[in-house]
Amino acid sequence: MFGWAITLGIIALIAAILGFGGIAGALVDIAIIIFVIALIGAAIFAILGWKAAKAIGNKL
């Protein structure tokens, strides 16, 4: 998902340089939303992985 956000950001930058301000603004908004969702997902999976590793470590 981070790749999608970066790709949309680059496309938005190119669109802004070429003068397509409306499209660029929309793409930036979508890229920010995807980036935030990816950050939240990464944080959730990091916490779940930490808890799983801790549980497995306690069983050993």
Backbone hydrogen bonds, N-H to C=O, Kabsch-Sander energy under -0.5 kcal/mol:
donor,donor_aa,acceptor,acceptor_aa,energy
5,A,1,M,-2.1
6,I,2,F,-2.4
7,T,3,G,-2.6
8,L,4,W,-2.7
9,G,5,A,-2.1
10,I,6,I,-2.3
11,I,7,T,-2.5
12,A,8,L,-2.5
13,L,9,G,-2.1
14,I,10,I,-2.4
15,A,11,I,-2.6
16,A,12,A,-2.4
17,I,13,L,-2.1
18,L,14,I,-2.1
19,G,16,A,-0.8
20,F,15,A,-3.0
21,G,19,G,-1.3
24,A,20,F,-2.2
25,G,21,G,-2.4
26,A,22,G,-2.0
27,L,23,I,-2.5
28,V,24,A,-2.2
29,D,25,G,-2.1
30,I,26,A,-2.3
31,A,27,L,-2.6
32,I,28,V,-2.4
33,I,29,D,-2.1
34,I,30,I,-2.6
35,F,31,A,-2.4
36,V,32,I,-2.5
37,I,33,I,-2.4
38,A,34,I,-2.3
39,L,35,F,-2.3
40,I,36,V,-2.5
41,G,37,I,-2.6
42,A,38,A,-2.6
43,A,39,L,-2.3
44,I,40,I,-2.4
45,F,41,G,-2.6
46,A,42,A,-2.1
47,I,43,A,-2.2
48,L,44,I,-2.7
49,G,45,F,-2.5
50,W,46,A,-2.2
51,K,47,I,-2.4
52,A,48,L,-2.3
53,A,49,G,-2.5
54,K,50,W,-2.2
55,A,51,K,-2.3
56,I,52,A,-2.4
57,G,53,A,-2.4
58,N,54,K,-1.8
59,K,55,A,-1.2
60,L,56,I,-1.1
